[in-house]
Amino acid sequence: MCGIVAAVASTDVVGVLVQGLQRLEYRGYDSCGLAVHRGAPLSGEPLGAAAPRGLVRARSTARVAELMGQVRAEGLRAATGIAHTRWATHGAPAVHNAHPHFSHGPGADAAGRAPRVALVHNGIIENHEALRAELQARGYVFESQTDTEVIAHLIDSLYDGDLLEAVRAATARLHGAYAIAVLHHDEPQRVVGARAGSPLVLGIGAEADGPAAHYLASDALALADVTNRIVFLAEGDLVDVSLGRYRIVGADGRALDAAARPVKTVQVGSQDVALGPYQHYMQKEIFEQPRALADTLEGVEGIVPELFDDHGIRSRAAWRVFGEIDRVLILACGTSYYAGCVARYWLEAIARIPTTVEIASEYRYRDSVPDPRTLVVTISQSGETADTLAALRHAQSLGMTNTLTICNVATSAMVRECELAYVTRAGVEIGVASTKAFTTQLAGLFLLTLALAQSKGRLSAEDEARHLRAMRHLPVALQAVLALEPQVIRWAEDFAAKEHALFLGRGLHYPIALEGALKLKEISYIHAEAYPAGELKHGPLALVTSAMPVVTVAPNDALLEKLKSNMQEVRARGGVLYVLADADTHITGGDGLHVIRMPEHYGALSPILHVVPLQLLAYHTACLRGTDVDKPRNLAKSVTVE
């Protein structure tokens, strides 16, 4: 979601700040800005007497590139600064609501004084209204509708010569989620950060001719051009960054040693975010799926519980956990939730384990019946999804401590907080609409199904070998599916002129219909719904006309004949069908019936193949409609606020 970048150096950091924001653009945002401290000279050049001193900022409701033009026009150069991309929650997308926020101190004339505090913030402060009323009573004047400005004024009101202490006292009064980076007028080469519920990392620069530069960011990706040495801050941490040094303290103010917060080397190279020959990141990521699946399955020689032992860190924990559980609860949001819905069919059909799939944002707020013999499985691309993390913690608080995550980021909060993990290897996913993360999640969930089935004595050696052969063949099978793109483009030409669409599936492929509808609505802004095909006559059939295309996922499985009857219901009402059919389904195209034949039937794993044409359909429809494919309106990549 929102992005934070901060830096303290002896040379100009403005370029680093802007470049970091550009790396975080894929998360989605509607405004951006930066603030720098002009209180210290840059290495090798004196601070000009005419240059504005103290805190100076630039903000924009356009793209980061426009912000960079504004910064250059104003000649902003400084050795210390903070920067931010904002996705609006409190207050409309407008310059006065954009970060960084200033506090000029209390008093009606405060706006005419030099700013004393500059702050950027990710998250939501739940008690901001009470704090706002208190600060207004003390004379603070608010310029925005945001919850963030409350934090800036609160820190100013508590400041007594030490920024770290002021931030610690302020965060003790905040209810909600936050990651913040703060500057103060009186401390020109210092940034203080804090996190609770939103991610924040510390980047350690290399010492060259002088003291090392240090950085803060909401994602290590933002710092890939300046350092790969990262400290992942934990819940409640505060970090005090000055030129050439840093200090991490807990919420109680006690310093934490290096062993408690070790420096890790994180490899995120420029090639991971290079667009290459593709028009959009989403297109690139769709075509990266064969490689992503091959990487995710690399090293899987057999089905053993150790696959989920967080890559050996928690040796043999999975053997114990899998032996203790007899139910599975899956918690996820959005596309990851649909991956969990597919996994439910696998877990119950193959492992014979009762499985419940819950939308994370709903689960934590309803009265449920906890069962300590449940394996709680979370699914998240980023591993920082706020609702899923909160649902995980809620489940743990109810006594369900056997936890496992399927996640694409090995260093994420989700991986750190779950007992077991399977880290997918999709690589960096830039497009807001998830594609390769989804298919690699499915691969990880299928491995989990097989591992649980084996641990319960329900997977024969013959079935294990058969499933492993099918998984190893997935990259080749996906290449054949991607070759169907020209046929999908012809479908997209029809869809681009529509405003509504209906997606149908049955059994294992109903969640794939849901995912196809989500993709289309996310990036093309066409209203799309998905239903189990058997539910047509219970309401949705009333919507079917020639103006509403009906996409049907039709594998050659036990439900095929039932599905054909549902298709006839659509045709009898003048509906136009677009069918993804396995080669041996004997569904023939004709008037009002368009068929794309899948290269091969893939049994239990066919959802991984059938979703790819639906991804391509959404992508090409959006291109034809001229929407912003990688950054669809109102959406963010990593949803790190509730």
TORLO-37221 format. One record per residue: x, y, z of N, C-alpha, C in turn. Coordinates in steps of 0.2 Angstrom, whole numbers, plus 2048, in hexadecimal, padded with zeros to 3 digits. Layout:
// residues N
XYZXYZXYZ ...
This chain:
// residues 642
8047FA800800800800804806800 80480B80580881080580F80E806 81481380481B81180481F817808 82481480B82881980F83081880D 83381D80C83B81D80B83E82380F 84382181284782781684E825816 85282B81785982A81685D82F81A 86382D81D86783282086E83081D 87183581A87883481787C83B817 88283B81488684181488584480D 882841808881843802879844800 8788477FB8718487F986D8427F9 8678417FC86383B7FC85D83C7F8 85B8427F58558437F285483D7EC 85983C7E88598377E38578307E6 85A82E7EC8598287EF8518287F1 84F82D7F484882D7F684382C7F0 8448307EB84082F7E58408297E2 8468267E184781F7DE84481A7E2 84481B7E98418167ED8398167EC 83681C7EC82F81D7EB82D81A7E4 83181B7DF8308187D88308107D9 83480D7DD8348067DE82E8037E1 82B8087E58258067E981E8087E5 81F80B7DF81980D7DC8148087DB 8168027DA8127FC7D880D7FB7DD 80E7FD7E48097FC7E98038007E8 8038057E47FD8097E37FD80F7E8 7FC8157E57FC81B7E97F88207E5 7F68267E97F282B7E67F68327E7 7FB8327EB7FF8387EC8068367EF 80A83B7EE8118397F08158407F3 81A83F7F681E8457F98248437FC 8288487FE82E84780182F84D805 83384C80B83685280F83D851810 84185681084885681184A85B817 84F85981A85285E81F85886181C 85886881C85D86C81986286F81E 86386B82486686E82986E86C829 87086782587786582587A86681E 88086881E883868817884861814 88386180D88585B80988D85A809 88F854809896853809899856803 89E85A8048A285D7FE89F8647FC 8998667FE89686C7FC893870802 89487680389187A80988A87B807 88687B80C87F87D80C87E88480A 87C88680487B88D802877891807 87989780787689C80C86F89D80A 86E89D80486789F801862899802 86589380386188D80285C88D808 85688A80885188A80D854885812 85488781985788281E85187E821 85387982584D87682984A871824 84387082683F86B82283C86E81C 83C86B81683986D81083686780D 83086880A82D86280782A864800 82985E7FC82585F7F68208597F6 81A85B7F38158567F38118567EC 80E8517EA80B8507E480584B7E4 80084C7E07FB8477DF7FC8447D8 8018457D58038427CF80883C7D0 80B8397CB8108347CC8168367CF 81A8327D18218337D48258377D0 8258357C98298397C48278407C4 8218427C581F8497C682284C7CC 8228497D182584B7D882C84C7D7 8308487D38378497D283884F7CE 8348517C98348577C583385D7CA 82F85D7CE82E8627D38348637D7 83785E7DA83D85E7DE8438617DA 84385F7D48498627D08488697CF 84286B7CD8408727CC8418777D2 8408747D88418787DE8488777E1 84D8737DE8548727E085486F7E6 85086A7E88518677EF8568627EF 85B8637F486185F7F586285F7FD 8638597FF864858806867851808 86A85180E86D84B810868846814 86284981685E84581A857847818 85284181784C84281584783C816 84183D81583C83881583783980F 83483480D83083480782A82F807 82583080381F82C80481B82C7FE 8178267FD8128257F880C8247FC 8068277FB8008267FF7FA8237FB 7F781F7FE7F181C7FC7EB81E801 7E78237FF7E28268037DE822807 7DE82380E7D98208127D5826816 7D882A81A7D583081D7D7836819 7D18398167D283F8127D483D80A 7D18418067D18407FF7D88407FC 7DA83E7F67E083E7F37E18467F1 7E58497F57E68517F47EC8537F7 7EF8587F47F685A7F67F685B7FE 7F185E8017F18608087F185A80C 7EE8548097EE84E80D7F484980C 7F884B8077FE84780580484880A 80784280B80D84281081384580C 81884781081984881781484D81A 81384C82080F851824814855829 81285B82981686082E812861834 81686383981386683F81786D840 81487284181787984281787B849 81487684D81387885480C87B855 80A87C85B80387F85D80388685C 7FD88985B7FC89085A7F9892853 7F58978537F189984D7F689B848 7FC89D84A8018A084580689B843 80589484580A88F84480C88E83D 80788F83880888E83180D89382E 80E89883281389D82F81A89B832 81B89783782189583982488F836 82B88E83782E88883482C882837 82B87D83282887683582D87383A 82B87083F82F86D84482F865843 82A86284182A85B840828859839 82B85583682885282F82884A830 82284882D82184182F81D83D829 81F83782881B83382381982D827 81382A82481082582880C820824 80D819825809814822804811828 7FE8108267FA80D82B7F481182C 7F080F8327EA8138347EA81483B 7E981A83E7E981C8457E281C847 7E081784B7D981684D7D681B851 7DA81E8567D882385B7DA82A858 7DA82B8527DD8328507D8837851 7D18368527CC83B8537CD83E85A 7CE83985F7CF83C8667D6840866 7DB83D8637E18418637E1848860 7DD84885A7DC84E8577D985385B 7D485185F7D08568637D5858869 7D985486C7DD8568717E285B86E 7E585A8697EA85E8667E7865864 7E18658617DE86B85F7DD86F865 7DB86C86B7DA8708717E1873874 7E68708717ED8738747EF87886F 7EB8798697ED87E8657F087C85E 7F087685D7F38738567EE874851 7F087784B7EB8788467ED872840 7E786F83E7E88698397E786C832 7EB86A82E7EB86C8277E8866822 7E78608257E585B8217DF857824 7DC8528217D784E8247DA847826 7E08468267E38408277E483E82E 7E58388307E68368367EE837838 7F28378327F98388337FB83E836 7F88448347FA84A8377FA84A83F 7F58468417F58468497FB84484C 7FF83F84880583C84B80A84284B 80B84684681084B84580F85084B 80985284C807857851809854858 80784E85980884A85F80F84A861 81384885C81B84885D81D84F85F 81B85485B81D85B85D81B85C864 81685B86681385C86D817859872 81A85387181E84F876826850875 82885487082F85586F832859874 83885787783C85A87C84385987B 84585A87584C85A87384F853871 84B84E87184D84786F84784486A 84884486484384185F84183A861 84683686284482F86483F82E86A 84083286F83C832875835835873 83583A86F82E83D86D82A838869 82E83486482A82F860828829865 82C82786982A82286E824824872 82482A87581E82C87981882D874 81982F86E81383086A810829868 81482486681281E86380F81A869 81181B86F80D81887580681A875 80481F8727FD8228737F982086C 7FC81D8677F981C8617F5815861 7EF81585F7EC80E85E7EB80D857 7ED8078557EC80684D7F380384B 7F48048447FA8028417FE80883E 80480783E80880D83C80F80A83A 81280D83581980D83481B815833 81F81883682181F835828820835 82A826832830828831830830833 83483383783383983A83A83D83A 83984483883E84983883D84E83D 84285184084185784484585D842 84386384284786984084D869844 84D86784B85386984F85886384E 85785E84A85C85884A85D856843 86185A83F86185A838864853835 86784F83886A849835867843839 86184383A85D83D83E85683C83B 85583583B84E83383984C82E83E 84682E84184482984683E826843 83E81F84383981B840836817846 82F81584482C81084982780C845 82680684882180284481C7FE849 8167FD8478117F984B80C7F7846 80C7F18438067EF83F8077F0838 80C7F583680E7F682F8167F582F 8187F282981F7F18288247F7828 82A7F682A82F7FB82A8367F782A 83B7F98268417F68268477FB826 84C7F98298527FD8298577FB824 85A7FF82085F7FE81B86680081D 86B7FC81D8727FE8208767FF81A 87880581987D807814884805815 88880580F88F803810893809811 89880881589D80E8178A280E811 8A281480E8A78158098AC81A80B 8AC8218098B082680B8AE829812 8A98288148A682B81A8A182781E 89D829823898825826893823822 89181D82388C81981F88581D81F 88281D81987B81F81987781981C 87181B81F86C81682186581981E 86181481E85A81581B85581181F 84F81481E84981082084481081A 84080A81A83B809814836805817 83080581382B80081582C7FA812 8307F980D8327F38098397F3807 83D7EE8088447ED8068457EF7FF 8407ED7FB8407EF7F38427F67F2 83F7FB7F68408027F58488047F6 84C7FF7F98538017FA8577FD7F6 8557F97F18597F57ED85F7F87EA 85E7FE7E88638027E48698047E9 8688047EF86D8077F486F8027F9 86C7FD7FB86E7F87FF86A7F27FF 86E7EC80186A7E680286B7E3809 86D7E880D86E7E68148687E9818 8647E481A85D7E681D85C7E4824 85A7E88288577E682F8507E682F 84C7E18308457E18318437E2838 8407E883883D7EA83F8377E6841 8377E58478317E184A82C7E584D 8267E284F8217E68518237EA857 8217F08578237F585D82A7F885D 82E7F68588357F9858835800856 83980485983B80B85784280B854 84480F84F84B80F84D84D81684C 85381784F85681E84F85C81E84A 85B82184586082183F86482883F 86A82883F86E82E83E87482C839 87883183887D83083388282B836 88382583288882083488681C83A 88081D83D87E818842876817843 87481284686D81184786D80E84E 86780E85186580B85785E809857 85C8038598568008598547FF860 84E80186284B8008698447FE869 8437FA86E83C7F886F8377FD871 8317FB87282C80087482D80387B 8317FF87F832801886838805886 83C80788084180B880848807881 84880188284E7FD8838517FC87C 8587FD87C85B7FB87685C7F4874 85B7F286E85B7EB86C8627EA868 8657E486A86C7E386786B7E0860 8717E085D8717DD85686F7D6855 86F7D285A86D7CB85A8657CB859 8627D085D85B7D085D8587D3856 85C7D78538597DA84C85F7D9847 8617D38458677D28418667D583A 86C7D783786C7DA83086C7D482B 8677D48278667CE8228687D181B 86B7CD81786C7CF8108667CC80B 8637D180885D7D080485E7D27FD 85E7CD7F985F7CE7F28597D07EE 8597D67EC8537D97E88577DD7E3 8587DA7DD85C7DE7D88577E27D3 85A7E67CF8567EA7CB8537E67C5 8567E07C48537DC7BF84C7D97C1 84B7D97C78447D77CA83F7DB7C8 8407E27C783B7E77C683C7EA7BF 8407E77BB8417E97B483B7E77B0 8387EB7AC8327EA7A88347E57A2 83A7E679F83C7E27998387E4793 8377DF78F8337E078982C7E078A 8297E07908227E079181F7E7791 8187E77908157EE7908137F0797 8117EB79B8107EC7A28137E77A7 8137E87AD8167E37B28117DD7B2 80A7DF7B28067D97B28077D47AD 8087D67A780A7D27A18107CE7A2 8157D27A581B7CE7A681A7C97AB 8177CA7B18167C57B68117C07B4 80D7C17AF8097BB7AD80E7B67A9 8127B97A58177B57A181C7B27A5 81D7B57AB8237B27B08207AC7B4 81A7AA7B38177A57B781B79E7B6 81C79C7B08207957B08267957B4 82A79B7B383079C7B782F79C7BF 82A7A07C18287A07C882679A7CB 8227967C782078F7CA82678B7CA 82B78B7C58317877C58357887CB 83678F7CD83A7917D383678F7D9 8307907D982C78E7E082D7877E1 82D7827DC82D77B7DD8347797DD 83977D7DC84077B7DC8427777E2 8457727E284876E7E884376A7EB 83D7697E88377657EB83875E7E8 83C75A7EB83D7537E883874E7EB 83574F7F083074B7F382C74F7F8 82674C7FA82274F7FE82374D805 826752809828751810826757814 82475781A82275C81E82776281F 82D76081E83376581F83276A81A 82F76981482E76E80F82B775813 82877481882477A81B82877C822 82E77982383277B829835782828 83278682483678D82383D78C821 83D78881C84478681984978481E 84778082384C77D82784D78182E 84B78782E84C78B83484978783A 84378583983F78183F83F77A83E 84477783E84577083C84076B83F 83C76783B83876283D832765841 83076B84182A76E84482476C840 82576B83A81F76983681D762837 82175D83981F75783A81B757840 81D75B84581975B84C81275E84A 81276484780C768845807764841 80976183C80575D83780275783B 80675484080374F8447FE751849 7FE75784B7F975A8507F375C84D 7F275E8477EC7618447E875D841 7E175E8417DC75A83D7D775F839 7D97658397D576A8357D976F833 7D777382E7DB77882B7D677F82A 7D978482C7D578B82C7DA78F827 7D77918227DB79681D7D979D81E 7DD7A181F7DC7A981F7DF7AD81A 7DC7B18167DF7B48117DA7BA80E 7DC7BE80A7D87C38077D97C37FF 7D47C67FC7D57C77F57D77C17F1 7DB7C27EC7DE7BC7E87E07B67EC 7E47B87F27E67B27F67E07AE7F9 7DB7B27FA7D57AE7FD7D27A97F8 7D27AB7F17D07A67EC7D57A07EC 7DC7A27ED7E079C7ED7DF7977F3 7DD79A7F87DB7967FE7D47927FC 7D07957F97CA7917F77CB78B7F2 7D078C7EE7D27867EA7D57817EE 7D97837F37DD77E7F77D877A7FC 7D277D7FD7CD77A8017CB7737FE 7CA7747F77C876E7F37CD7697F3 7D476B7F37D97667F37DA7637FA 7DA7677FF7DB7648067D575F808 7CF7618067CA75C8087CA756803 7CB7577FD7CB7517F87D174C7F8 7D774F7F97DD74B7F97DF74A800 7E074F8057E274D80C7DD74B810 7D674C80E7D074A8127D074E819 7D27548197D375881F7CD75E81E 7C975E8237C47648237C776B823 7C576F81E7C877581D7C377B81D 7C57808207C078681F7C578C81D 7C27908187C57968157C279C817 7C57A181B7C27A781D7C57AD81A 7C17B28187C47B88177C77BC81D 7CD7BD81D7D17BF8237CD7C5827 7CB7CA8237C87D08257C27CF829 7BE7C98277B87C782B7B97C3831 7BE7BE8307BF7B98357C17BC83C 7C57C183C7C77C48427C17C8846 7BC7C98437B77CD8467B07C9847 7B17C38467AB7BF8487AC7BA84D 7A77B78517A87B28567A97AB853 7AF7A88537B07A28507B179D856 7B17968547B37918597BA78F858 7BE79085C7C578E85B7C678785D 7CB7848597CD77D85A7D577D85A 7D877B85F7DF77B8607E277685B 7DE7718587E176C8547E076E84C 7E077584C7DF7788457E677B843 7E777983C7ED77D8397EB783836 7ED7898387EB78F8367F0791830 7ED79282A7F17938247F079A822 7F579E8217F47A581E7F77A5817 7F47A98137F77AA80C7F77B180B 7FD7B38087FE7BA8078047BB802 8037BF7FD8097C07F980F7C47FC 80D7CA8008127CE8038147CB80A 80F7C880D8117C681480F7CB819 80D7D181780C7D781B8047D981B 8007D58187F97D78177F67D881E 7F47DE81F7F27E08267EC7DB829 7E77DA8257E17D68277E37CF828 7E77CC8247E97C58257EE7C482B 7F27C982C7F67C98327F27CA839 7ED7CE8387E97CF83E7E57C883F 7E27C583A7DE7BF83B7E37BA83D 7E97B983B7EE7B483E7EF7B5845 7F07BB8477F17BD84F7EB7BB853 7E57BD8507DF7BB8537DE7B4854 7DF7B084F7DF7A88507E47A6855 7EA7A98557EF7A785A7EC7A8861 7E97AE8627E67B08687E17AB86B 7DE7A88667D87A38687DB79C869 7E279C8697E579586B7E7791865 7E679385F7E87908597EF792857 7F478E85A7FB7908597FE78C854 7FB7878517FE78484B7FD788845 80278C84280179083D80678F837 80479183180879082B806795826 80B79882380A79D81E80C79B817 80979C81280B79C80B80C7A3809 8127A58078147AC80681A7AD801 81A7B37FE81F7B47F98257B87FC 8257BA80282A7BE80582D7BB80B 8337B880B8367B48108377B8816 8387BF81683A7C381B8337C781E 82D7C581C8277C881E8257C7825 8217CB82881E7CA82E81A7C382E 8177C18298137BB8298177B582A 81D7B58278227AF8278257AF82E 8267B58318297B58388247B383D 81E7B483C8197B38418157AC841 8167A983B8147A283B81979D83D 81779783F81B79284281E78F83C 81A78E83681D78B83081C78F82A 81F78E82581F79281F82178E819 81D79081382078E80D821795809 82779780782879D80482879C7FC 82379E7F982379E7F18297A27EE 82A7A17E88307A47E582D7A87DF 8287AB7DF8257AF7D982A7B57D7 82E7B77DC8327BD7DA82D7C37DC 8307C97DB82D7CF7DC8277D07D7 8217D17DA81B7D27D68197DA7D6 8197DD7D18187E47D18117E67CF 80E7E37CA8077E47C88027E37CE 7FD7E87CF7F97E77D57F47E17D4 7F27DF7CE7EE7D97CD7F37D37CE 7F27CF7D37F77C97D47F67C47CF 7FC7C17CC7FB7BC7C78007B67C9 8077B87C980B7B27CA80B7B17D2 80A7B57D68097B47DD8037AF7DE 7FE7AF7DB7F87AB7DB7FA7A47D9 7FD7A37D37FE79C7D18047997D5 80979D7D880D79A7DC80A7987E3 80679C7E580279A7EC7FE7947EB 7FB7937E57F878C7E47FD7877E4 8037887E18087827E180A7817E9 80B7867ED80C7857F48077817F7 8017837F67FB7807F97FA7797F7 7FB7777F17FB7707EF80076C7F2 80676F7F380B76B7F780976A7FE 80676F80180476E8087FE769808 7FA7688037F57638037F875C803 7FD75B7FE8017557FE804753804 80775880780B75780E807755813 8017588147FC7568197F9750818 7F874E8117F574880F7FA742811 80074381080573E81280673D819 80674381D80674282480173F827 7FB73F8247F573B8277F4734824 7F97328207F972B81D7F472B817 7F37308147EE73080E7F1732807 7F77318077FB7328007FF72C7FF 7FD7287FA8017237F88077257F4 80C7217F48127227F08117237E9 80C7207E680A7207DF8077277DE 8037297E27FF7307E18047357E2 8097357E780E73A7E881273B7E2 8147357DF8197367D98157397D3 80E7377D380A73A7CD8097417CE 8087447D480774B7D580D74F7D4 81374C7D681974F7D581B7507CE 81974B7CA81B74B7C38167517C0 8107517C280C7567BF80E75D7C1 81175E7C78137657CA8197677C6 81E7627C58247647C18227657BA 81D7637B781B7657B081776B7B0 81576E7B58127747B581577A7B1 81B77B7B281E7817AE81D7807A6 81E77A7A481D77879D81677979B 81277679F80A77779D80877E79D 80B7827A280978A7A280C78D79B 81178B79981478E79280F78D78D 80C78778D807785788801789788 7FF78B78F7F978F7907FA79678E 80079978F80279F78D8027A0786 80379B78280379B77B7FC79C778 7F779C77C7F079D77A7EE7A577A 7F37A977C7F27B077C7EE7B3776 7F07B27707EC7B576A7E57B376A 7E37AD76C7DC7AC76D7D87B0773 7DC7B17787D97B577E7D87BC77B 7DD7BF7787DD7C57757D67C6771 7D47C176D7CE7C27697C87C276E 7C87BF7737C37BF7787C37C677B 7C97C977D7C97CF7807C67D577C 7C77D47757C47D97717BC7DA772 7B97D47737B27D47757B17D777C 7B57D57817B37D77877B57DF788 7B97E27857BB7E97867B57ED785 7B07EB7817AA7EF7807A47EE785 7A67E978A7A07E778E7A17EB795 79C7EB79979C7EE7A079B7E97A5 7997E37A37977DE7A87997D77A5 79B7D37AA79D7CC7A879C7C77AD 79A7C17AB7997BC7B079E7B67AF 7A07B37B57A57AE7B57A27A87B8 7A37A27B57A079C7B87A57967B9 7A57937BE7A978D7BF7A57887C4 7A87827C47A577D7C97AB77A7CD 7A97787D37AE7747D77B57787D8 7BA7747D67C17777D77C277D7D3 7BE77E7CE7BF7847C97BA78A7CB 7B67897D07B278F7D27B67957D4 7BB7937D97C07997DB7C479C7D5 7C57987D07C979B7CA7C47A07C7 7BE79E7C67B97A37C37B97A97C7 7B97A87CE7B97AE7D27BF7B37D1 7C57AF7D07CB7B37CF7CB7B67C8 7C87B37C37C87B67BD7C37BC7BD 7BE7BC7C07B97C27C17BD7C77C5 7C17C67CA7C47CB7CE7C97CE7C9 7CD7CA7C57D27CD7C17CF7D27BC 7C97D07B97C67D57B47C47DB7B7 7C17DB7BD7BE7E17C07C47E57C3 7C97E27C57CF7E67C87D27EB7C3 7D37E87BD7D77EC7B87D47EF7B2 7CE7EC7B07CA7EF7AB7C47F37AD 7C27F27B37BD7F67B67B67F47B3 7B67EE7B07B07EB7AE7AD7E77B4 7A67E87B67A37E57BB7A37DD7B9 7A67D97BE7A67D27BD7A47CE7C3 7A07C97C279E7C57C87A07BD7C6 7A17B97CB7A27B27CA79D7AE7CE 79A7A97CC7967A47CF79879D7CE 7967997D37967917D17907907CB 79278D7C678E78C7C178778A7C2 7877857C87807827CA77C7877CD 77E78D7CF77A7937D27777977CD 7787967C677579A7C176E79B7C2 76A7967C37637967C37607997C9 76579A7CE76379D7D57637A57D5 7647A87CF7647AF7CF7687B27C9 76F7B07C97737B47C47707B37BC 76C7AE7BB76A7AD7B47667B37B2 7637B77B775F7BD7B57637C27B2 7697C27B376E7C77B07707C57A9 76F7BF7A77727BD7A076F7C079A 7727C37967707C67907767C578B 7757C778577A7C77807807CD782 77E7D17867827D77887877D578E 7867CF79178A7CD79678E7C6794 7947C77937987C17917987BC797 7987B67967987B179B79E7AC79A 7A37AD79F7A97A979E7A97A37A2 7AA79D79F7A97977A37B07937A3 7B27907A97B878C7AA7B57857A9 7B77817A47B477B7A37BA7757A2 7BD7737A87C176E7A77BE7677A6 7C17627A47BE75B7A37BE7587AA 7BA7597AE7BA7567B57B37537B6 7B17517BC7AB74E7BE7A57527BD 7A67587BD7A075D7BD79F7607B6 7A375D7B17A27607AA79B7607A7 79875A7A87917597A578C75E7A8 78D75F7AF7897647B278A76B7B0 79076C7AF7927737AC7907747A5 79076F7A178D77079A78577279A 78276F79F77B7717A077A7787A2 77E77A7A677E7817A87807867A2 78478479E786788798780788793 77C78379377678378F771788792 77178879876C78D79B76E794799 77479679877679C79677579D78F 77679878B77579978376D79A782 76979678676279778575F79E786 7637A278A7617A978C7647AE788 7687AC78276B7B077E7727B3780 7747AF78577B7B17887807AF783 7867B278478C7B17807917AE784 7937A77837987A478779F7A4784 7A47A57897AB7A47877AE79F78C 7B07997897B179378D7B879178C 7BB7907927C278D7937C1786794 7C278278E7C177B78E7C777778E 7C77717917CC76C7907CB769789 7D07677867D076477F7CB75F77E 7CA75B7837C67557827BF756785 7BC75C7867B675D7897B075D783 7B275D77D7AD75D7777A8763778 7AB7687797A776F7797A9772773 7A577376E7A67767687A477D767 7A87817647A67887647A178975E 79D78F75F79879075A79579775B 78F79875878C79F75A78A7A0761 78D7A576478C7A676B7907A2770 79579E76D79979A7717A079A76F 7A579D7727AC79E7717B0799775 7B47957727B87907767BF791775 7C379177A7CA79077A7CC78A77E 7CF78677A7D177F77C7D877F780 7D877D7867DE77C78A7E2777787 7E97777887ED7727857EC76B787 7EB76B78E7EA7647917E6764797 7E375F7997E075E79F7E575D7A5 7E47617AB7E97607B07E775E7B6 7E175B7B77DF7587BD7DE75D7C2 7E075B7C87E075F7CE7E37667CE 7E97667CA7ED76C7C97EA7717C3 7E476F7C07E27737BA7E077A7BC 7DE77C7C37DD7837C47E37877C3 7E97857C47EF7897C27F078A7BB 7ED7867B77EE7877AF7E878B7AD 7E278A7B07DC78E7AD7DC7957AF 7DF7977B57DF79E7B77E37A27B2 7E879F7AE7EC7A47AA7E87A77A4 7E47A37A17E07A779B7DC7AC79E 7D97AC7A47D57B17A77D97B77A9 7E07B67AB7E47BB7AC7E57BF7A6 7E77BB7A17E87BF79A7E27C2798 7DC7BF7997D67C37977D57C979A 7D67CA7A17D67D07A47DB7D57A2 7E17D27A17E67D779F7E57DA798 7E37D67937E27D978C7DC7DD78C 7D77DB7907D17DF7907D27E6793 7D67E67987D87ED79B7DC7F1796 7E17EE7937E57F178E7E07F5789 7DC7F17867D77F47817D37F9784 7D17F978A7CD7FE78D7D180478F 7D880478F7DD8097917DD80B798 7DC80679C7DD8077A47E48067A6 7E68097AC7EC8087AF7ED8017B1 7F07FC7AD7F07F57AF7F37F47B6 7F97F67B67FD7F57BC7FB7F87C2 7F87FE7C27F68027C87EF8047C7 7EA7FF7C77E38017C77E18057CC 7DC8097CA7D980F7CF7D780C7D5 7D880F7DB7D680E7E17D98087E5 7DD8047E17E07FE7E47E77FF7E6 7E97FB7EA7F07FB7EC7F37F47EC 7FA7F37EC7FC7EC7EB7FD7E97F2 8007EC7F78007E87FD7FC7EC802 7F77E98047F27EC8087F47EC810 7F87F08127FB7F08187F77F481D 7F17F681C7EC7F98217E67F6820 7E27F68267DB7F28267D67F6822 
